[in-house]
Amino acid sequence: MVLNLKDLERLDILDYFFNGEIPEDIIELSMLENLYIIRLPSDNFPEVITLIHHLKKLYLYTIISYIPESIGNLKLLEEFAFSGESLERLPESFGNLTSLVKLELASNRLTILPESIGNLTSLQNFQLSGNKLTSLPDSILNLTSLKKIFLWENQLNEGLEVISTLRDKGVEVMI
């Protein structure tokens, strides 16, 4: 199906235009760098996405409660956004996404972040508003490129010294 679109750089998948599974041959789109998915018909993460190793931007606006460990294969990913009011946790392999500059995880159900989040040393903007976080891992202090972190509408009550230290480092902390 998609093999005739080898020069495609951006693909938007909308629920009312798309019905079923994302085709496996999407990995043949050798120029595809930007993938936007809105309202998938299934609540399962489309694992085929983790095979698109040249992907730079991935935006998911759908109901998925988990992201598989294989997400760590997307080492060139620079921007990742997920909003669906359903994500409960990030896999430890998320720390492999060391090219990330922008990470938007607003409006989900995250209660904890993996320690590996501190490996994202290229990360500049981190959006975590509207989750259920009660604390931040100390490893977040390893985010040496971080400029802004958004923490509105969380339940932070532990580890507030991390927030203080981020501010001391010149990070704009929005709570």
C-alpha positions in Angstrom: 0.0 0.0 0.0 2.6 2.6 1.0 5.4 1.4 -1.2 4.5 4.0 -3.8 5.3 6.8 -1.4 9.0 6.4 -0.9 9.7 10.1 -0.8 7.0 10.8 1.9 8.5 12.8 4.8 5.4 13.3 6.9 2.5 11.0 7.5 -0.7 11.8 9.4 -2.9 8.9 10.4 -6.5 9.9 11.4 -9.0 7.5 12.7 -11.7 8.3 10.3 -9.4 7.8 7.3 -7.7 4.8 8.7 -9.3 1.6 9.8 -7.3 -1.3 11.1 -3.6 -2.0 11.8 -0.8 0.2 10.5 0.7 -1.7 7.6 4.1 -3.3 8.1 5.4 -1.8 4.9 5.4 1.6 6.5 9.0 0.8 7.4 9.8 1.0 3.6 9.1 4.8 3.7 12.8 5.6 3.8 12.3 9.4 3.9 9.6 9.3 6.6 10.7 11.5 9.5 7.5 12.8 10.9 4.6 10.6 12.0 1.4 12.0 13.5 -1.3 9.5 14.7 -4.7 10.7 15.9 -7.2 8.3 17.5 -6.3 4.8 16.5 -9.1 2.3 16.3 -7.2 0.0 18.8 -5.7 0.8 22.2 -2.6 -1.2 21.4 0.7 0.6 20.6 1.5 0.0 17.0 4.8 -1.8 17.4 5.7 -1.4 13.7 6.4 2.3 14.6 9.5 1.1 16.5 10.9 -0.3 13.3 11.0 3.1 11.6 14.6 3.8 12.8 15.0 7.1 10.9 11.9 8.7 12.5 12.6 12.2 14.1 9.2 13.3 15.2 6.4 11.1 16.6 3.2 12.5 17.9 0.5 10.2 19.3 -2.9 11.5 20.3 -4.8 8.4 21.1 -5.7 6.1 23.9 -2.8 3.7 24.7 -2.0 2.7 28.2 1.5 1.5 27.6 4.5 2.1 25.4 6.6 -1.0 24.6 10.3 -1.4 25.5 11.0 -1.4 21.8 10.4 2.4 21.7 14.1 2.6 22.7 15.0 1.6 19.1 14.1 5.1 17.9 17.5 6.6 18.6 17.1 9.4 16.1 13.8 10.6 17.6 14.1 14.4 18.4 10.5 15.1 19.3 8.0 12.8 21.0 4.5 13.8 22.1 1.8 11.5 23.6 -1.5 12.7 24.9 -4.4 10.4 25.4 -5.3 10.6 29.1 -4.3 6.9 29.4 -0.5 6.4 29.6 0.4 5.0 33.0 4.2 4.5 32.8 7.2 4.9 30.5 9.4 1.9 29.8 13.0 2.0 31.1 14.2 1.9 27.5 12.9 5.4 27.1 16.3 6.5 28.3 17.7 5.3 25.0 16.1 8.2 23.2 19.1 10.4 23.7 18.4 12.6 20.7 15.2 13.8 22.2 15.0 17.6 22.4 11.3 18.0 23.1 9.2 15.6 25.1 5.5 16.2 25.7 3.6 13.8 28.0 0.9 16.1 29.2 -2.6 14.9 30.2 -1.8 11.3 31.0 -1.8 9.1 34.1 1.9 8.9 34.8 2.7 8.4 38.5 6.4 7.8 38.2 9.2 8.4 35.7 11.9 5.8 35.1 15.4 6.5 36.4 16.7 6.2 32.8 14.9 9.6 32.0 18.2 11.2 33.2 19.9 9.8 30.0 18.0 12.3 27.8 20.8 14.8 28.0 19.7 16.6 24.8 16.3 17.3 26.2 15.4 21.0 26.3 11.6 21.1 26.8 9.8 18.6 29.0 6.0 18.8 29.3 4.6 16.7 32.2 1.5 18.7 33.1 -1.8 17.0 33.9 -0.3 13.7 35.2 -0.3 12.1 38.7 3.3 12.4 39.5 4.1 12.5 43.2 7.8 12.9 42.8 10.6 13.4 40.3 13.6 11.0 40.1 17.0 12.4 41.1 18.2 11.4 37.6 16.3 14.3 36.2 19.2 16.5 37.4 21.3 14.9 34.6 19.3 16.6 31.9 22.1 19.1 31.2 20.3 20.8 28.2 17.0 21.2 30.0 15.6 24.7 29.7 11.9 24.3 30.6 9.9 21.7 32.5 6.1 21.9 32.9 4.7 20.3 36.0 1.3 21.9 36.4 -1.6 19.7 37.7 0.5 16.9 39.3 0.5 15.7 42.9 4.2 16.5 43.6 4.8 16.1 47.4 8.1 14.3 47.5 11.6 15.2 46.2 10.9 18.9 46.0 14.6 19.5 46.4 14.9 18.3 42.8 12.8 21.2 41.7 14.9 23.6 43.7 18.1 22.3 42.2 16.7 22.5 38.7 15.8 26.2 39.3 19.4 26.8 40.7 20.7 25.4 37.4 18.6 28.0 35.5 15.8 25.7 34.4 12.4 27.4 34.1 10.2 25.2 36.2 6.4 25.7 35.8 4.4 24.3 38.7 
